[in-house]
Amino acid sequence: MKKKLFDKFAELFGNTDGTRFYFSPGRVNLIGEHTDYNGGHVFPCALTLGTYGAARMREDRLIHFYSMNLNSFGVVEASLDDLTNKKEYNWANYPLGVVWAFCEKGFVPDKGFDMVIWGNIPNGSGLSSSASLEVLTGVILRDLYGFDSLTMTDLALIGQFSENNFNGCNCGIMDQFAVAMGKKDNAIFLDTSTLNYEYAPIDLEDAKIIITNSKVKHSLVDSAYNDRRRECAEALEAMQKGMEIDSLGNLTPEEFESHKSLIQDPICLKRAKHAVYENQRTIDAVAALKAGDLTRFGELMNMSHVSLRDDYEVSCEEIDILVDLAWKIPGVIGSRITGGGFGGCTVSIVKNDAVDTFIESIGKAYKERVGHDAEFYTVDIGDGASRID
């Protein structure tokens, strides 16, 4: 991959003298969906799929972005003197937003840079191609300009800040945190209200994690994602009239049930119910994993999907078909939608001897019912973003 990127870099920018090489993963969330902006727990892991980058500082104030995946856009040129979101920049607004966020936080590059990327995360799949690119850009800026005081957690927070304020998607911290802090063969049990976290080894013995891409693209900025955030905020405000809480993640299911009459709006009530119960499911799932009870972990994944489908209403027909098909296959431990929703992917834990059946039978039935193919990725859990020497 390095040769491919460096060849393109040399073709575009003359040579590769002083060019550095970087990688930033995608992520999949095993359980704990739409809890991150509600102050709850999440349980994501970084993938070995991700975004590769080659970058080098310039002597002037220009910034050049080029994507080998989106080469029809050519080299996108911006300047340190005009860090604004422009429609014609398209995908490059994500890395440009990180440059803007660095400046907002007081880390101001004095020169521009050239950057070429290539990624193998399917676009719009819900595997965090945007967070992968944001954290990649953060690692590049820290490395090129010597902003050594910034930790990987800082880079995750800067990525979230840029997506919220430069690109207009009100995402929580989970995606950027998982991309920045990933650890091979471990998922991250993260309390999003405090950013306290622990690594939990994922030892599936005779099972695999399979991601199924519905090939239905979502765009969180244009979708109901921000609506869900607002509905949860309204539910929280209603509950705060009768109890002292900072977030829905503070509540146990029992506390929620005894105070839920405070929420008058039936839609907001459903959203809050999901946030509270999903948080508890995530805590229970990690405990089950630690106890070696993979069956219980799978049951909680399945319950998570039902809640995301019925209470949070972020699934869609194609995703529900994939999950329903998965649930009928012996050897599937658990299966659910993953990511922001409205399309994208499912994540399933499948016993090794059922993997071939899973891919074959779901692939065939899905195409018959939906009219297009699904894609399957048997994934490995990898490390977080870094410079690769």
C-alpha positions as CSV (number, residue, x, y, z in Angstrom):
1,M,0.0,0.0,0.0
2,K,2.8,2.4,0.9
3,K,4.3,2.0,-2.7
4,K,1.0,2.7,-4.3
5,L,0.4,5.9,-2.2
6,F,4.0,7.1,-2.6
7,D,3.9,6.6,-6.4
8,K,0.7,8.7,-6.6
9,F,2.3,11.3,-4.2
10,A,5.4,11.6,-6.5
11,E,3.2,11.8,-9.6
12,L,1.1,14.7,-8.1
13,F,3.8,16.6,-6.1
14,G,7.1,15.8,-7.9
15,N,8.9,13.5,-5.5
16,T,8.5,11.8,-2.1
17,D,11.5,13.3,-0.3
18,G,10.5,13.8,3.4
19,T,7.1,12.2,2.9
20,R,5.7,10.2,5.9
21,F,3.3,7.3,6.0
22,Y,0.3,6.8,8.3
23,F,-2.7,4.5,9.0
24,S,-6.0,5.1,10.8
25,P,-8.5,2.3,11.3
26,G,-12.3,2.1,10.9
27,R,-14.3,0.9,13.8
28,V,-17.2,-1.4,14.5
29,N,-19.3,-1.1,17.7
30,L,-20.2,-4.4,19.2
31,I,-22.9,-2.9,21.5
32,G,-23.8,0.5,22.9
33,E,-25.4,2.4,20.0
34,H,-26.5,6.0,20.3
35,T,-25.4,6.0,24.0
36,D,-22.3,8.1,23.5
37,Y,-24.0,11.5,23.3
38,N,-26.3,10.4,26.1
39,G,-23.5,10.0,28.6
40,G,-23.6,6.2,28.5
41,H,-21.2,3.3,27.8
42,V,-20.1,2.0,24.4
43,F,-18.1,-1.1,23.4
44,P,-16.4,-0.5,20.0
45,C,-13.2,-1.9,18.5
46,A,-10.8,-0.7,15.8
47,L,-10.6,-2.7,12.6
48,T,-7.7,-3.6,10.4
49,L,-9.7,-1.9,7.6
50,G,-8.9,1.8,7.5
51,T,-7.4,4.8,5.8
52,Y,-3.8,5.1,4.7
53,G,-2.1,8.5,4.2
54,A,1.1,10.0,2.9
55,A,1.9,13.5,3.9
56,R,4.6,16.2,3.7
57,M,4.9,19.8,4.9
58,R,5.1,22.5,2.2
59,E,7.0,25.8,2.3
60,D,3.9,28.0,1.5
61,R,0.5,28.2,3.1
62,L,-1.4,26.0,0.7
63,I,-3.0,22.6,1.6
64,H,-3.5,19.9,-1.0
65,F,-5.8,16.9,-0.5
66,Y,-6.1,14.0,-2.9
67,S,-8.1,10.8,-2.5
68,M,-7.2,7.7,-4.6
69,N,-10.8,6.5,-3.9
70,L,-12.4,9.7,-5.1
71,N,-10.0,10.7,-7.9
72,S,-12.7,12.4,-9.9
73,F,-12.3,15.4,-7.5
74,G,-8.6,15.7,-8.4
75,V,-6.3,17.6,-6.0
76,V,-8.4,19.7,-3.7
77,E,-6.6,23.0,-2.8
78,A,-7.3,25.0,0.3
79,S,-5.2,27.6,2.2
80,L,-4.4,28.1,5.9
81,D,-5.6,31.7,5.3
82,D,-9.2,30.5,4.5
83,L,-10.2,27.6,6.6
84,T,-13.9,27.5,5.7
85,N,-16.2,24.6,4.7
86,K,-16.9,24.9,1.0
87,K,-19.3,22.7,-1.0
88,E,-16.7,22.2,-3.8
89,Y,-14.2,20.7,-1.3
90,N,-16.6,17.7,-0.8
91,W,-14.9,14.9,1.1
92,A,-11.9,17.2,1.9
93,N,-14.0,19.2,4.3
94,Y,-13.3,16.4,6.8
95,P,-9.5,16.7,6.9
96,L,-9.8,20.5,6.5
97,G,-12.1,20.6,9.5
98,V,-9.4,19.0,11.6
99,V,-6.9,21.7,10.5
100,W,-9.5,24.3,11.5
101,A,-10.1,22.6,14.8
102,F,-6.4,22.5,15.6
103,C,-6.2,26.2,15.0
104,E,-9.3,26.8,17.2
105,K,-7.6,24.8,20.0
106,G,-4.4,26.9,19.7
107,F,-2.3,24.5,17.6
108,V,-1.7,26.6,14.5
109,P,0.3,25.2,11.6
110,D,2.7,27.8,10.1
111,K,3.0,26.1,6.7
112,G,0.7,24.0,4.5
113,F,1.0,20.4,3.6
114,D,0.3,17.9,0.8
115,M,-1.7,14.7,1.7
116,V,-2.7,11.7,-0.4
117,I,-5.1,9.1,1.1
118,W,-6.5,5.7,0.1
119,G,-8.9,3.7,2.2
120,N,-10.7,0.3,2.2
121,I,-13.6,1.3,4.5
122,P,-16.7,1.2,2.3
123,N,-18.2,4.8,2.2
124,G,-21.5,5.3,4.0
125,S,-21.2,1.8,5.6
126,G,-21.4,3.0,9.2
127,L,-17.8,1.8,9.9
128,S,-16.6,5.4,10.5
129,S,-14.7,6.3,7.4
130,S,-15.1,10.0,8.4
131,A,-13.7,9.5,12.0
132,S,-10.9,7.4,10.5
133,L,-10.0,10.3,8.2
134,E,-10.3,12.9,11.0
135,V,-8.0,11.0,13.3
136,L,-5.6,10.3,10.5
137,T,-5.4,14.0,9.8
138,G,-4.9,14.7,13.5
139,V,-2.0,12.2,13.7
140,I,-0.4,13.8,10.6
141,L,-0.7,17.3,12.0
142,R,0.7,16.3,15.4
143,D,3.6,14.6,13.7
144,L,4.5,17.1,11.0
145,Y,4.3,20.2,13.2
146,G,5.6,18.7,16.4
147,F,2.4,19.3,18.5
148,D,3.7,16.6,20.8
149,S,1.7,17.7,23.9
150,L,-1.5,16.4,22.2
151,T,-2.5,12.9,23.4
152,M,-4.4,10.4,21.3
153,T,-7.5,11.2,23.4
154,D,-6.9,14.9,22.5
155,L,-6.9,13.9,18.8
156,A,-10.2,12.0,19.2
157,L,-11.8,15.1,20.9
158,I,-10.4,17.4,18.2
159,G,-11.9,15.1,15.5
160,Q,-15.3,15.1,17.2
161,F,-15.1,18.9,17.6
162,S,-14.4,19.4,13.9
163,E,-17.2,17.0,12.8
164,N,-19.7,18.8,15.2
165,N,-18.7,22.4,14.4
166,F,-17.2,22.3,10.9
167,N,-19.2,19.5,9.2
168,G,-22.4,19.9,11.1
169,C,-22.9,16.3,12.3
170,N,-23.6,16.3,16.0
171,C,-21.9,13.0,16.7
172,G,-20.7,11.7,20.1
173,I,-17.1,10.8,20.9
174,M,-17.3,7.0,20.3
175,D,-16.1,6.8,16.7
176,Q,-13.1,9.1,17.0
177,F,-12.1,7.5,20.4
178,A,-12.2,4.0,19.0
179,V,-10.2,5.0,16.0
180,A,-7.6,6.8,18.1
181,M,-7.3,4.4,21.0
182,G,-7.9,1.0,19.4
183,K,-5.8,-2.0,20.6
184,K,-5.3,-5.2,18.7
185,D,-7.6,-8.1,19.8
186,N,-9.4,-5.8,22.3
187,A,-12.6,-3.8,22.4
188,I,-12.8,-0.6,24.4
189,F,-15.3,-0.4,27.3
190,L,-15.7,3.4,27.4
191,D,-17.8,5.6,29.8
192,T,-18.5,8.5,27.5
193,S,-19.5,10.8,30.4
194,T,-16.0,10.6,32.0
195,L,-13.8,9.1,29.1
196,N,-12.7,6.5,31.6
197,Y,-12.1,3.3,29.7
198,E,-10.7,-0.2,29.9
199,Y,-9.6,-2.6,27.2
200,A,-11.5,-5.9,27.2
201,P,-9.8,-8.8,25.3
202,I,-12.1,-10.3,22.6
203,D,-11.3,-14.0,22.7
204,L,-14.0,-15.6,20.5
205,E,-12.3,-19.0,20.4
206,D,-14.3,-20.7,17.7
207,A,-16.2,-17.7,16.3
208,K,-15.7,-14.7,14.0
209,I,-17.0,-11.2,13.8
210,I,-18.7,-10.7,10.4
211,I,-19.8,-7.3,9.2
212,T,-22.5,-7.4,6.5
213,N,-22.9,-4.3,4.4
214,S,-26.5,-3.7,3.3
215,K,-25.1,-1.4,0.5
216,V,-27.7,1.1,1.6
217,K,-25.8,4.3,2.1
218,H,-26.6,6.7,4.9
219,S,-25.4,10.2,5.4
220,L,-25.6,11.2,9.1
221,V,-25.4,14.9,8.4
222,D,-28.5,14.8,6.2
223,S,-30.3,12.1,8.2
224,A,-32.4,12.0,11.3
225,Y,-29.2,11.7,13.5
226,N,-29.4,15.2,14.7
227,D,-33.1,14.8,15.3
228,R,-32.4,11.8,17.6
229,R,-29.9,13.9,19.6
230,R,-32.5,16.7,20.0
231,E,-35.2,14.2,21.1
232,C,-32.9,12.8,23.8
233,A,-32.0,16.3,25.0
234,E,-35.7,17.1,25.3
235,A,-36.3,13.9,27.2
236,L,-33.4,14.7,29.6
237,E,-34.7,18.2,30.2
238,A,-38.1,16.8,31.1
239,M,-36.6,14.3,33.5
240,Q,-34.4,16.9,35.1
241,K,-37.6,18.7,36.3
242,G,-38.1,15.8,38.8
243,M,-34.6,14.4,39.5
244,E,-31.0,15.5,39.6
245,I,-29.2,13.9,36.6
246,D,-26.6,15.1,34.1
247,S,-27.4,12.7,31.4
248,L,-29.7,9.8,30.5
249,G,-26.6,7.6,31.0
250,N,-26.9,8.3,34.8
251,L,-30.2,6.4,35.0
252,T,-30.7,2.7,35.8
253,P,-33.7,1.1,34.0
254,E,-35.4,1.0,37.4
255,E,-34.9,4.7,38.0
256,F,-36.1,5.4,34.4
257,E,-39.3,3.3,34.9
258,S,-40.2,5.1,38.1
259,H,-39.7,8.6,36.7
260,K,-40.6,8.2,33.0
261,S,-44.0,9.9,33.4
262,L,-42.0,13.2,33.5
263,I,-41.6,12.8,29.8
264,Q,-44.8,13.8,28.1
265,D,-43.8,13.5,24.5
266,P,-44.3,9.8,23.4
267,I,-41.4,10.0,20.8
268,C,-39.0,11.5,23.3
269,L,-40.0,8.8,25.8
270,K,-39.1,6.0,23.3
271,R,-35.7,7.6,22.5
272,A,-34.9,7.9,26.2
273,K,-36.0,4.3,26.9
274,H,-33.5,3.1,24.3
275,A,-30.7,5.3,25.7
276,V,-31.2,4.0,29.2
277,Y,-31.7,0.3,28.5
278,E,-28.9,0.2,25.8
279,N,-26.5,1.6,28.4
280,Q,-27.4,-1.2,30.8
281,R,-27.2,-3.8,28.0
282,T,-23.6,-2.6,27.3
283,I,-22.6,-2.9,30.9
284,D,-24.2,-6.4,31.1
285,A,-22.6,-7.5,27.8
286,V,-19.0,-6.6,28.9
287,A,-19.7,-8.5,32.2
288,A,-20.9,-11.5,30.2
289,L,-17.8,-11.4,28.0
290,K,-15.5,-11.3,31.0
291,A,-17.4,-14.3,32.4
292,G,-16.9,-16.1,29.2
293,D,-20.7,-16.2,28.5
294,L,-20.8,-15.5,24.8
295,T,-24.4,-16.8,24.5
296,R,-25.5,-14.0,26.9
297,F,-23.4,-11.4,24.9
298,G,-25.2,-12.5,21.7
299,E,-28.7,-12.2,23.4
300,L,-27.9,-8.7,24.4
301,M,-26.7,-7.8,20.9
302,N,-30.1,-9.1,19.6
303,M,-32.0,-7.1,22.2
304,S,-30.0,-4.0,21.1
305,H,-31.2,-4.4,17.6
306,V,-34.8,-4.7,18.6
307,S,-34.5,-1.5,20.6
308,L,-32.8,0.4,17.8
309,R,-35.5,-0.8,15.4
310,D,-38.6,-0.1,17.6
311,D,-37.7,2.5,20.2
312,Y,-34.9,4.5,18.5
313,E,-36.2,3.9,14.9
314,V,-32.8,4.1,13.2
315,S,-33.0,0.8,11.3
316,C,-34.4,0.3,7.8
317,E,-36.1,-2.5,5.9
318,E,-32.8,-3.8,4.3
319,I,-31.0,-4.0,7.6
320,D,-33.9,-5.7,9.3
321,I,-33.9,-8.3,6.6
322,L,-30.2,-9.0,7.2
323,V,-30.7,-9.3,10.9
324,D,-33.8,-11.5,10.6
325,L,-32.0,-13.8,8.2
326,A,-29.0,-14.0,10.6
327,W,-31.1,-14.8,13.6
328,K,-32.5,-17.9,11.8
329,I,-29.1,-19.5,11.2
330,P,-27.8,-22.0,13.7
331,G,-24.4,-20.9,14.9
332,V,-25.1,-17.2,14.9
333,I,-24.5,-16.0,18.4
334,G,-25.8,-12.5,17.9
335,S,-26.5,-10.0,15.2
336,R,-27.5,-6.3,15.1
337,I,-27.3,-3.0,13.2
338,T,-24.1,-1.1,13.9
339,G,-23.2,2.5,13.5
340,G,-25.5,5.5,13.2
341,G,-28.2,3.7,11.3
342,F,-30.5,4.4,8.3
343,G,-28.6,1.8,6.3
344,G,-25.0,0.8,6.6
345,C,-24.0,-2.5,8.2
346,T,-24.8,-5.2,10.6
347,V,-22.3,-6.9,13.0
348,S,-22.7,-10.6,13.8
349,I,-20.8,-13.0,15.9
350,V,-20.8,-16.3,14.0
351,K,-19.4,-19.7,15.0
352,N,-16.6,-20.8,12.7
353,D,-18.5,-23.8,11.3
354,A,-21.4,-21.6,10.4
355,V,-19.5,-18.8,8.6
356,D,-19.8,-20.3,5.1
357,T,-23.5,-21.0,5.5
358,F,-24.0,-17.5,6.9
359,I,-22.5,-15.8,3.9
360,E,-24.0,-18.1,1.3
361,S,-27.6,-18.2,2.6
362,I,-27.9,-14.6,3.6
363,G,-26.2,-13.4,0.4
364,K,-28.7,-15.4,-1.7
365,A,-31.8,-14.6,0.3
366,Y,-30.9,-10.9,0.6
367,K,-30.4,-10.5,-3.1
368,E,-33.7,-12.2,-3.8
369,R,-35.6,-9.9,-1.5
370,V,-33.8,-6.6,-2.0
371,G,-32.5,-6.8,-5.6
372,H,-28.9,-6.1,-4.9
373,D,-25.9,-7.9,-3.3
374,A,-24.8,-7.5,0.3
375,E,-21.0,-7.5,1.0
376,F,-19.5,-9.5,3.8
377,Y,-16.2,-8.8,5.7
378,T,-14.7,-11.2,8.2
379,V,-12.8,-8.7,10.3
380,D,-9.9,-8.6,12.7
381,I,-9.5,-6.2,15.6
382,G,-6.5,-3.9,15.1
383,D,-4.6,-1.0,16.7
384,G,-5.4,2.7,16.7
385,A,-4.1,5.4,14.3
386,S,-0.4,5.9,14.1
387,R,2.6,6.9,11.9
388,I,4.1,3.8,10.3
389,D,7.8,3.9,9.8
